[in-house]
């Protein structure tokens, strides 16, 4: 699973590099064509002073290149800034909701913990630093067999979520009372799992 996740992370980087290369080629081509057109126009015009030629050349070149820079750089940049602002607002709201709901844990696609809310930390007795990067198996009580977990993951893969009663142990090794755990797979636009979220209803 880790190899697959690594490949998924590498692909967006390669796509970004390819996009940047294409953008640079387009801009270089636009500058070349625009300069060629300006030189042709300047050749057809009556001769002017050196300063006049320079100013006219710069003006014509700017007018020809402006649409390329606006469409390829400035407009996408403005859109990206607006999208980033919306994402920041969503993340701020999600962060508040994350802290006021039931105890929960978020993992990456390899099921390694990346975050837990304060309610879960209080129940488990762990600090954030102690569990980030770890697999939730550190909470296993030993009361469930391998078949239980195999069925759990099969259900998540087939239906995108799983819910059942489970027992876990806290940092001191004490097995907590039974509770319902709901695990949901979070998917991207390509329907690839990027995260898992586990909500513990104590």
BAMARMAR-332199 format. One record per residue: x, z, y of N, C-alpha, C in turn. Coordinates in steps of 0.001 Angstrom, whole numbers, plus 500000, padded with zeros to 6 digits. Atoms other than C-alpha are relative to their C-alpha. Layout:
+--------+--------+--------+--------+--------+--------+--------+--------+--------+
!   n.c1 !   n.c3 !   n.c2 !  ca.c1 !  ca.c3 !  ca.c2 !   c.c1 !   c.c3 !   c.c2 !
+--------+--------+--------+--------+--------+--------+--------+--------+--------+
!      X !      Z !      Y !      X !      Z !      Y !      X !      Z !      Y !
...
+--------+--------+--------+--------+--------+--------+--------+--------+--------+
***
This chain:
+--------+--------+--------+--------+--------+--------+--------+--------+--------+
!   n.c1 !   n.c3 !   n.c2 !  ca.c1 !  ca.c3 !  ca.c2 !   c.c1 !   c.c3 !   c.c2 !
+--------+--------+--------+--------+--------+--------+--------+--------+--------+
! 500821 ! 500000 ! 498793 ! 500000 ! 500000 ! 500000 ! 500858 ! 500000 ! 501261 !
! 499131 ! 499933 ! 498836 ! 502897 ! 500779 ! 502372 ! 500584 ! 498643 ! 500338 !
! 499471 ! 501337 ! 499756 ! 504332 ! 497256 ! 501902 ! 498965 ! 499141 ! 500708 !
! 501070 ! 500768 ! 499396 ! 500958 ! 495728 ! 502790 ! 499802 ! 500412 ! 501452 !
! 500175 ! 499503 ! 498639 ! 500606 ! 497950 ! 505846 ! 501128 ! 499536 ! 500902 !
! 498846 ! 500457 ! 499229 ! 504124 ! 497034 ! 506985 ! 499860 ! 498531 ! 500351 !
! 500190 ! 501415 ! 499745 ! 503310 ! 493349 ! 506639 ! 498932 ! 499774 ! 501055 !
! 501060 ! 500124 ! 499008 ! 500119 ! 493827 ! 508664 ! 500502 ! 500338 ! 501391 !
! 499467 ! 499638 ! 498697 ! 502075 ! 495516 ! 511456 ! 500961 ! 498945 ! 500521 !
! 499018 ! 501002 ! 499605 ! 504750 ! 492776 ! 511453 ! 499332 ! 498737 ! 500513 !
! 500676 ! 501241 ! 499627 ! 502259 ! 489893 ! 511740 ! 499601 ! 499955 ! 501469 !
! 500338 ! 500044 ! 498582 ! 500880 ! 490871 ! 515194 ! 501219 ! 499818 ! 500897 !
! 498782 ! 500155 ! 499211 ! 504464 ! 491126 ! 516497 ! 500437 ! 498545 ! 500003 !
! 499618 ! 501402 ! 500085 ! 505241 ! 487612 ! 515243 ! 499042 ! 499127 ! 500799 !
! 500995 ! 500758 ! 499236 ! 501990 ! 486297 ! 516737 ! 500248 ! 500137 ! 501494 !
! 499732 ! 499773 ! 498585 ! 502876 ! 487872 ! 520092 ! 501215 ! 499207 ! 500454 !
! 498790 ! 500758 ! 499667 ! 506364 ! 486319 ! 520062 ! 499686 ! 498516 ! 500095 !
! 500378 ! 501413 ! 499982 ! 504881 ! 482911 ! 519226 ! 499187 ! 499669 ! 501247 !
! 500831 ! 500226 ! 498814 ! 502339 ! 483251 ! 522048 ! 500862 ! 499950 ! 501255 !
! 499105 ! 499982 ! 498842 ! 505069 ! 484121 ! 524552 ! 500824 ! 498722 ! 500055 !
! 499220 ! 501237 ! 500046 ! 507160 ! 481161 ! 523407 ! 499166 ! 498807 ! 500458 !
! 500880 ! 501102 ! 499594 ! 504188 ! 478806 ! 523793 ! 499738 ! 500033 ! 501502 !
! 500251 ! 499860 ! 498574 ! 503456 ! 480180 ! 527263 ! 501207 ! 499535 ! 500813 !
! 498786 ! 500420 ! 499288 ! 507077 ! 479690 ! 528352 ! 500177 ! 498482 ! 499961 !
! 499887 ! 501465 ! 500114 ! 507111 ! 476120 ! 527045 ! 499007 ! 499295 ! 500907 !
! 501031 ! 500597 ! 499135 ! 503867 ! 475332 ! 528879 ! 500417 ! 500099 ! 501466 !
! 499598 ! 499809 ! 498610 ! 505184 ! 476805 ! 532128 ! 501196 ! 499127 ! 500371 !
! 498835 ! 500858 ! 499744 ! 508510 ! 474992 ! 531843 ! 499561 ! 498544 ! 500127 !
! 500522 ! 501367 ! 499928 ! 506652 ! 471745 ! 531146 ! 499237 ! 499758 ! 501283 !
! 500772 ! 500137 ! 498762 ! 504332 ! 472383 ! 534096 ! 500922 ! 499865 ! 501204 !
! 499033 ! 500084 ! 498900 ! 507288 ! 472968 ! 536437 ! 500672 ! 498629 ! 500014 !
! 499322 ! 501299 ! 500094 ! 509039 ! 469822 ! 535190 ! 499093 ! 498863 ! 500492 !
! 500938 ! 501061 ! 499620 ! 505954 ! 467582 ! 535555 ! 499659 ! 500085 ! 501485 !
! 500350 ! 499820 ! 498585 ! 505026 ! 469088 ! 538930 ! 501129 ! 499544 ! 500909 !
! 498852 ! 500399 ! 499192 ! 508535 ! 468604 ! 540298 ! 500172 ! 498481 ! 499991 !
! 499903 ! 501464 ! 500087 ! 508572 ! 464999 ! 539043 ! 498957 ! 499329 ! 500895 !
! 501062 ! 500552 ! 499148 ! 505256 ! 464308 ! 540802 ! 500341 ! 500180 ! 501477 !
! 499637 ! 499735 ! 498613 ! 506476 ! 465950 ! 544011 ! 501106 ! 499047 ! 500454 !
! 498903 ! 500904 ! 499649 ! 509667 ! 463888 ! 543982 ! 499491 ! 498578 ! 500207 !
! 500561 ! 501340 ! 499867 ! 507612 ! 460716 ! 543492 ! 499219 ! 499870 ! 501300 !
! 500749 ! 500002 ! 498742 ! 505324 ! 461631 ! 546391 ! 500956 ! 499974 ! 501188 !
! 499020 ! 499939 ! 498912 ! 508308 ! 462479 ! 548596 ! 500691 ! 498653 ! 500199 !
! 499336 ! 501311 ! 499913 ! 509866 ! 459121 ! 547782 ! 499129 ! 498990 ! 500741 !
! 500924 ! 500949 ! 499374 ! 506732 ! 457294 ! 548987 ! 499738 ! 500315 ! 501472 !
! 500256 ! 499600 ! 498624 ! 506479 ! 459237 ! 552239 ! 501130 ! 499553 ! 500921 !
! 498934 ! 500342 ! 499034 ! 508367 ! 458323 ! 555417 ! 501062 ! 501091 ! 500003 !
! 498901 ! 499027 ! 500005 ! 511743 ! 460002 ! 555719 ! 499773 ! 501047 ! 501086 !
! 500144 ! 498879 ! 499060 ! 511729 ! 463416 ! 557415 ! 501316 ! 500749 ! 500071 !
! 498801 ! 499175 ! 499885 ! 514242 ! 466004 ! 558455 ! 500185 ! 500794 ! 498698 !
! 499691 ! 499233 ! 501212 ! 515911 ! 468125 ! 555778 ! 499064 ! 501208 ! 499863 !
! 500899 ! 498838 ! 500020 ! 513840 ! 471168 ! 556762 ! 498585 ! 499568 ! 499650 !
! 501339 ! 500520 ! 500278 ! 510630 ! 469101 ! 556704 ! 499841 ! 499645 ! 498532 !
! 500019 ! 500353 ! 501423 ! 511482 ! 467738 ! 553257 ! 499901 ! 501254 ! 499116 !
! 499993 ! 498769 ! 500796 ! 512168 ! 471228 ! 551932 ! 498647 ! 500691 ! 500041 !
! 501300 ! 499336 ! 499859 ! 508945 ! 472692 ! 553333 ! 498901 ! 499232 ! 499276 !
! 501021 ! 500813 ! 500664 ! 506807 ! 469794 ! 552075 ! 500154 ! 500073 ! 498484 !
! 499728 ! 499907 ! 501434 ! 508490 ! 469905 ! 548668 ! 499485 ! 501334 ! 499436 !
! 500421 ! 498671 ! 500453 ! 507865 ! 473664 ! 548366 ! 498481 ! 500139 ! 500024 !
! 501459 ! 499907 ! 499879 ! 504260 ! 473339 ! 549547 ! 499304 ! 499239 ! 498879 !
! 500614 ! 500814 ! 501048 ! 503360 ! 470530 ! 547145 ! 500222 ! 500615 ! 498613 !
! 499687 ! 499399 ! 501293 ! 505120 ! 472238 ! 544234 ! 499151 ! 501261 ! 499767 !
! 500813 ! 498782 ! 500118 ! 503283 ! 475528 ! 544943 ! 498543 ! 499663 ! 499695 !
! 501390 ! 500396 ! 500224 ! 499905 ! 473762 ! 545098 ! 499777 ! 499487 ! 498581 !
! 500131 ! 500534 ! 501358 ! 500525 ! 471988 ! 541791 ! 500155 ! 501089 ! 498935 !
! 499731 ! 498975 ! 501007 ! 501836 ! 475089 ! 539978 ! 499013 ! 501156 ! 500028 !
! 500903 ! 498860 ! 499883 ! 499292 ! 477593 ! 541271 ! 498934 ! 500045 ! 498903 !
! 501025 ! 499937 ! 501065 ! 496504 ! 476575 ! 538811 ! 500562 ! 500427 ! 498650 !
! 499386 ! 499622 ! 501283 ! 498899 ! 476924 ! 535847 ! 500271 ! 501500 ! 499955 !
! 499678 ! 498571 ! 499980 ! 500118 ! 480381 ! 536901 ! 498739 ! 500857 ! 500044 !
! 501241 ! 499227 ! 499916 ! 496591 ! 481522 ! 537741 ! 499301 ! 500048 ! 498651 !
! 500734 ! 500069 ! 501265 ! 495007 ! 480348 ! 534474 ! 500763 ! 500645 ! 498844 !
! 499211 ! 499541 ! 501143 ! 497882 ! 481303 ! 532165 ! 500556 ! 501414 ! 500160 !
! 499368 ! 498695 ! 499799 ! 499214 ! 484502 ! 533762 ! 499090 ! 500972 ! 500759 !
! 500711 ! 499047 ! 499153 ! 497214 ! 486045 ! 536600 ! 498615 ! 500352 ! 499466 !
! 501348 ! 499699 ! 500481 ! 493677 ! 485708 ! 535187 ! 500021 ! 500823 ! 498710 !
! 499913 ! 499143 ! 501196 ! 494630 ! 487012 ! 531682 ! 500488 ! 501407 ! 500322 !
! 499475 ! 498686 ! 499638 ! 496550 ! 489852 ! 533351 ! 498908 ! 500870 ! 500617 !
! 501101 ! 499266 ! 499387 ! 493552 ! 490866 ! 535477 ! 498996 ! 500437 ! 498944 !
! 500935 ! 499673 ! 501071 ! 491310 ! 490705 ! 532395 ! 500551 ! 501122 ! 499124 !
! 499363 ! 498980 ! 500843 ! 493808 ! 492792 ! 530413 ! 499957 ! 501373 ! 500670 !
! 500047 ! 498738 ! 499269 ! 493919 ! 495447 ! 533139 ! 498600 ! 500589 ! 499940 !
! 501387 ! 499532 ! 500065 ! 490110 ! 495633 ! 533187 ! 499668 ! 500521 ! 498608 !
! 500242 ! 499557 ! 501371 ! 490003 ! 495880 ! 529372 ! 500703 ! 501317 ! 499716 !
! 499251 ! 498760 ! 500203 ! 492680 ! 498593 ! 529406 ! 499276 ! 501183 ! 500632 !
! 500752 ! 498931 ! 499328 ! 490601 ! 500607 ! 531889 ! 498801 ! 500410 ! 499151 !
! 501136 ! 499683 ! 500859 ! 487562 ! 500351 ! 529601 ! 500445 ! 500752 ! 498750 !
! 499473 ! 499329 ! 501191 ! 489677 ! 501340 ! 526585 ! 500381 ! 501444 ! 500319 !
! 499631 ! 498636 ! 499599 ! 491053 ! 504356 ! 528464 ! 498763 ! 500882 ! 500135 !
! 501240 ! 499237 ! 499859 ! 487507 ! 505441 ! 529345 ! 499414 ! 500339 ! 498631 !
! 500533 ! 499772 ! 501348 ! 486395 ! 505013 ! 525718 ! 500808 ! 501055 ! 499264 !
! 499143 ! 499034 ! 500678 ! 489392 ! 506968 ! 524439 ! 499789 ! 501407 ! 500550 !
! 500240 ! 498698 ! 499394 ! 488716 ! 509778 ! 526910 ! 498702 ! 500612 ! 499465 !
! 501278 ! 499537 ! 500537 ! 485095 ! 510022 ! 525751 ! 500146 ! 500370 ! 498528 !
! 499809 ! 499747 ! 501429 ! 486151 ! 509777 ! 522088 ! 500794 ! 501284 ! 499771 !
! 499189 ! 498789 ! 500151 ! 488734 ! 512533 ! 522578 ! 499161 ! 501251 ! 500177 !
! 500889 ! 498857 ! 499790 ! 486080 ! 514885 ! 523928 ! 499087 ! 500179 ! 498792 !
! 500896 ! 499940 ! 501160 ! 483682 ! 514003 ! 521100 ! 500755 ! 500477 ! 498763 !
! 499186 ! 499628 ! 501147 ! 486505 ! 514439 ! 518586 ! 500190 ! 501510 ! 499929 !
! 499749 ! 498557 ! 499973 ! 487046 ! 518026 ! 519688 ! 498738 ! 500845 ! 499879 !
! 501193 ! 499154 ! 500009 ! 483420 ! 519182 ! 519911 ! 499189 ! 499868 ! 498713 !
! 500752 ! 500172 ! 501237 ! 482171 ! 517897 ! 516538 ! 500602 ! 500820 ! 498865 !
! 499506 ! 499275 ! 501170 ! 482828 ! 519125 ! 512992 ! 501506 ! 499835 ! 499839 !
! 498573 ! 500173 ! 500293 ! 486389 ! 519665 ! 511753 ! 500256 ! 498621 ! 499400 !
! 499717 ! 501337 ! 500546 ! 487918 ! 516256 ! 511107 ! 501474 ! 499653 ! 500106 !
! 498620 ! 500475 ! 500104 ! 491143 ! 514475 ! 510261 ! 499979 ! 498478 ! 500042 !
! 499863 ! 501453 ! 499961 ! 492218 ! 510906 ! 511052 ! 501328 ! 499632 ! 499364 !
! 498765 ! 500478 ! 500638 ! 494754 ! 509060 ! 508896 ! 500192 ! 498525 ! 500315 !
! 499762 ! 501435 ! 499864 ! 496395 ! 505660 ! 509067 ! 499543 ! 499291 ! 498727 !
! 500460 ! 500781 ! 501153 ! 495773 ! 502873 ! 506538 ! 500653 ! 500455 ! 498700 !
! 499324 ! 499482 ! 501188 ! 498249 ! 504538 ! 504143 ! 499569 ! 501424 ! 499671 !
! 500545 ! 498648 ! 500213 ! 496230 ! 507785 ! 504297 ! 500974 ! 501096 ! 500408 !
! 499136 ! 498972 ! 499439 ! 498924 ! 509633 ! 506249 ! 499364 ! 500530 ! 501278 !
! 500692 ! 499385 ! 498869 ! 497536 ! 512077 ! 508815 ! 500679 ! 499654 ! 501323 !
! 499466 ! 500266 ! 498665 ! 497925 ! 511037 ! 512443 ! 499408 ! 500949 ! 501034 !
! 500603 ! 499054 ! 499057 ! 495585 ! 513566 ! 514060 ! 498939 ! 500842 ! 499304 !
! 501082 ! 499122 ! 500458 ! 493281 ! 516505 ! 513392 ! 499500 ! 500758 ! 501215 !
! 500499 ! 499276 ! 498830 ! 490996 ! 518322 ! 515781 ! 500229 ! 501507 ! 499838 !
! 499701 ! 498566 ! 499980 ! 491278 ! 521985 ! 516719 ! 499168 ! 500793 ! 498985 !
! 500846 ! 499286 ! 500959 ! 488378 ! 523029 ! 514510 ! 500580 ! 499908 ! 498593 !
! 499392 ! 500121 ! 501325 ! 490109 ! 521651 ! 511437 ! 501268 ! 500844 ! 499917 !
! 498763 ! 499218 ! 499998 ! 493416 ! 523258 ! 512395 ! 499702 ! 501486 ! 499850 !
! 500369 ! 498591 ! 500093 ! 491693 ! 526612 ! 512826 ! 499554 ! 500368 ! 498579 !
! 500471 ! 499745 ! 501361 ! 490033 ! 526335 ! 509395 ! 501138 ! 499981 ! 498985 !
! 498943 ! 500186 ! 500997 ! 493148 ! 525159 ! 507557 ! 501188 ! 500924 ! 500218 !
! 498874 ! 499126 ! 499705 ! 495632 ! 527431 ! 509313 ! 501281 ! 499255 ! 500328 !
! 498819 ! 500809 ! 499680 ! 498059 ! 524548 ! 509921 ! 500055 ! 499701 ! 501491 !
! 499852 ! 500542 ! 498651 ! 499468 ! 523384 ! 513233 ! 500031 ! 498477 ! 499890 !
! 499984 ! 501459 ! 500010 ! 499337 ! 519723 ! 514237 ! 501342 ! 499476 ! 499491 !
! 498661 ! 500448 ! 500386 ! 503107 ! 519373 ! 513778 ! 500220 ! 500103 ! 498490 !
! 499802 ! 499782 ! 501437 ! 502869 ! 520641 ! 510190 ! 499276 ! 498976 ! 499131 !
! 500769 ! 500921 ! 500847 ! 500358 ! 518046 ! 509002 ! 500134 ! 498526 ! 500384 !
! 499862 ! 501411 ! 499599 ! 501048 ! 514873 ! 511021 ! 501055 ! 499320 ! 499128 !
! 499098 ! 500735 ! 500879 ! 502640 ! 512300 ! 508738 ! 499856 ! 500366 ! 498538 !
! 500211 ! 499563 ! 501380 ! 501546 ! 514185 ! 505608 ! 498728 ! 499374 ! 499438 !
! 501205 ! 500470 ! 500674 ! 498992 ! 513025 ! 503044 ! 499039 ! 501176 ! 499831 !
! 500959 ! 498902 ! 500153 ! 495756 ! 515079 ! 502856 ! 500044 ! 500690 ! 498642 !
! 499897 ! 499321 ! 501299 ! 496686 ! 515920 ! 499265 ! 500630 ! 501386 ! 500139 !
! 499432 ! 498666 ! 499799 ! 498493 ! 518927 ! 500771 ! 498898 ! 501060 ! 500040 !
! 501121 ! 499067 ! 499980 ! 495008 ! 520465 ! 501020 ! 499322 ! 500139 ! 498640 !
! 500666 ! 499988 ! 501306 ! 494159 ! 519883 ! 497331 ! 499951 ! 501412 ! 499417 !
! 500199 ! 498660 ! 500565 ! 492731 ! 522967 ! 495669 ! 500411 ! 500083 ! 498537 !
! 499707 ! 500009 ! 501429 ! 493517 ! 521888 ! 492109 ! 498749 ! 500128 ! 499145 !
! 501261 ! 499851 ! 500734 ! 489832 ! 522245 ! 491182 ! 499359 ! 498660 ! 499649 !
! 500544 ! 501324 ! 500288 ! 489226 ! 518477 ! 491046 ! 501030 ! 499196 ! 499222 !
! 499070 ! 500762 ! 500826 ! 490732 ! 516189 ! 488410 ! 500292 ! 498639 ! 500620 !
! 499580 ! 501311 ! 499502 ! 492345 ! 512769 ! 488871 ! 498834 ! 499032 ! 500076 !
! 501155 ! 500896 ! 500015 ! 489106 ! 510999 ! 487974 ! 499137 ! 500175 ! 501251 !
! 500782 ! 499714 ! 498792 ! 487367 ! 512699 ! 490913 ! 500544 ! 499191 ! 501190 !
! 499386 ! 500698 ! 498870 ! 489863 ! 511194 ! 493383 ! 499983 ! 498483 ! 499797 !
! 500080 ! 501436 ! 500258 ! 489906 ! 507788 ! 491680 ! 498618 ! 499455 ! 500336 !
! 501368 ! 500412 ! 499676 ! 486130 ! 507571 ! 491979 ! 499766 ! 500017 ! 501512 !
! 500122 ! 499896 ! 498547 ! 486376 ! 508676 ! 495610 ! 500562 ! 498751 ! 500678 !
! 499373 ! 501156 ! 499367 ! 488805 ! 505889 ! 496546 ! 499322 ! 498697 ! 499613 !
! 500724 ! 501204 ! 500406 ! 486905 ! 503300 ! 494530 ! 498738 ! 499828 ! 500840 !
! 501220 ! 500038 ! 499193 ! 483723 ! 504187 ! 496432 ! 500332 ! 499597 ! 501447 !
! 499601 ! 500343 ! 498625 ! 485544 ! 503969 ! 499781 ! 500331 ! 498511 ! 500099 !
! 499627 ! 501411 ! 499982 ! 486980 ! 500544 ! 498918 ! 498784 ! 499090 ! 499856 !
! 501168 ! 500843 ! 500251 ! 483619 ! 499217 ! 497708 ! 498967 ! 500082 ! 501120 !
! 501085 ! 499806 ! 499034 ! 481271 ! 500701 ! 500316 ! 500457 ! 500416 ! 501396 !
! 499492 ! 499627 ! 498681 ! 483512 ! 501786 ! 503182 ! 499875 ! 501470 ! 500337 !
! 500123 ! 498564 ! 499725 ! 482627 ! 505474 ! 502914 ! 499729 ! 500759 ! 498706 !
! 500225 ! 499119 ! 501157 ! 482312 ! 508415 ! 500530 ! 499594 ! 501361 ! 500523 !
! 500438 ! 498666 ! 499600 ! 480549 ! 511773 ! 500756 ! 499735 ! 500830 ! 498753 !
! 500209 ! 499139 ! 501162 ! 480637 ! 514659 ! 498301 ! 500470 ! 501411 ! 500327 !
! 499526 ! 498625 ! 499858 ! 481204 ! 518371 ! 497907 ! 501427 ! 500094 ! 499492 !
! 498589 ! 499899 ! 500369 ! 484858 ! 519319 ! 497730 ! 500518 ! 501388 ! 500363 !
! 499325 ! 498739 ! 499676 ! 487161 ! 522348 ! 497799 ! 501424 ! 499674 ! 500437 !
! 498608 ! 500147 ! 499575 ! 490447 ! 522547 ! 499683 ! 500597 ! 501393 ! 500185 !
! 499329 ! 498722 ! 499748 ! 493040 ! 525257 ! 500218 ! 500632 ! 499968 ! 501384 !
! 499390 ! 499929 ! 498675 ! 494395 ! 526453 ! 503539 ! 501506 ! 500197 ! 499881 !
! 498542 ! 499878 ! 499979 ! 498010 ! 526997 ! 504550 ! 500495 ! 501163 ! 499142 !
! 499610 ! 498821 ! 500775 ! 498100 ! 530405 ! 502842 ! 499737 ! 499848 ! 498508 !
! 500281 ! 500233 ! 501414 ! 496976 ! 528863 ! 499545 ! 498638 ! 500499 ! 499567 !
! 501335 ! 499513 ! 500347 ! 493495 ! 530382 ! 499700 ! 499036 ! 498830 ! 499916 !
! 500973 ! 501080 ! 500166 ! 490784 ! 528069 ! 498360 ! 498757 ! 500325 ! 500815 !
! 501140 ! 499787 ! 499122 ! 488040 ! 527687 ! 500946 ! 498696 ! 499741 ! 499251 !
! 501303 ! 500168 ! 500647 ! 484339 ! 527756 ! 500111 ! 499619 ! 498516 ! 499966 !
! 500376 ! 501415 ! 500119 ! 482670 ! 524451 ! 499066 ! 499432 ! 499457 ! 501320 !
! 500544 ! 500660 ! 498826 ! 481834 ! 521993 ! 501831 ! 499870 ! 498513 ! 499713 !
! 500185 ! 501446 ! 500158 ! 480809 ! 518370 ! 502261 ! 501045 ! 499272 ! 500822 !
! 499013 ! 500836 ! 499327 ! 483500 ! 515857 ! 503101 ! 499484 ! 498570 ! 500037 !
! 500366 ! 501409 ! 499842 ! 482599 ! 512435 ! 504483 ! 501230 ! 499239 ! 500458 !
! 498862 ! 500841 ! 499644 ! 485391 ! 509842 ! 504509 ! 499482 ! 498611 ! 500321 !
! 500437 ! 501326 ! 499567 ! 484824 ! 506604 ! 506415 ! 501218 ! 499144 ! 500316 !
! 498924 ! 500945 ! 499707 ! 487128 ! 503570 ! 506516 ! 499713 ! 499313 ! 501330 !
! 500128 ! 500682 ! 498711 ! 487683 ! 502210 ! 510038 ! 500668 ! 498638 ! 499865 !
! 499491 ! 501362 ! 500193 ! 488117 ! 498426 ! 510023 ! 500150 ! 499271 ! 501323 !
! 499815 ! 500807 ! 498801 ! 489372 ! 495921 ! 512574 ! 499092 ! 498776 ! 499956 !
! 500858 ! 501179 ! 499926 ! 487805 ! 492579 ! 513534 ! 500131 ! 499119 ! 498764 !
! 499788 ! 500783 ! 501223 ! 489286 ! 490985 ! 510386 ! 499557 ! 500767 ! 498756 !
! 500505 ! 499162 ! 501088 ! 487658 ! 493716 ! 508269 ! 501122 ! 500598 ! 499149 !
! 498907 ! 499307 ! 500677 ! 491037 ! 495206 ! 507349 ! 499973 ! 501465 ! 500416 !
! 500026 ! 498568 ! 499708 ! 491158 ! 498984 ! 507080 ! 501229 ! 500393 ! 500804 !
! 498898 ! 499560 ! 499144 ! 493260 ! 500462 ! 509890 ! 500163 ! 501519 ! 499981 !
! 499975 ! 498548 ! 500000 ! 492331 ! 504148 ! 509659 ! 498917 ! 500532 ! 499067 !
! 501059 ! 499272 ! 500706 ! 490325 ! 506670 ! 507684 ! 499705 ! 501252 ! 500814 !
! 500364 ! 498764 ! 499337 ! 488391 ! 509519 ! 509232 ! 499228 ! 500881 ! 499019 !
! 500657 ! 499049 ! 500890 ! 487402 ! 512572 ! 507215 ! 499337 ! 501097 ! 500817 !
! 500748 ! 498975 ! 499274 ! 484695 ! 514865 ! 508576 ! 499598 ! 501093 ! 499015 !
! 500229 ! 498856 ! 500899 ! 484488 ! 518313 ! 506994 ! 498825 ! 500828 ! 500517 !
! 501182 ! 499224 ! 499614 ! 481064 ! 519927 ! 507145 ! 500042 ! 501346 ! 499275 !
! 499826 ! 498682 ! 500618 ! 481967 ! 523579 ! 506415 ! 498683 ! 500781 ! 500021 !
+--------+--------+--------+--------+--------+--------+--------+--------+--------+
***
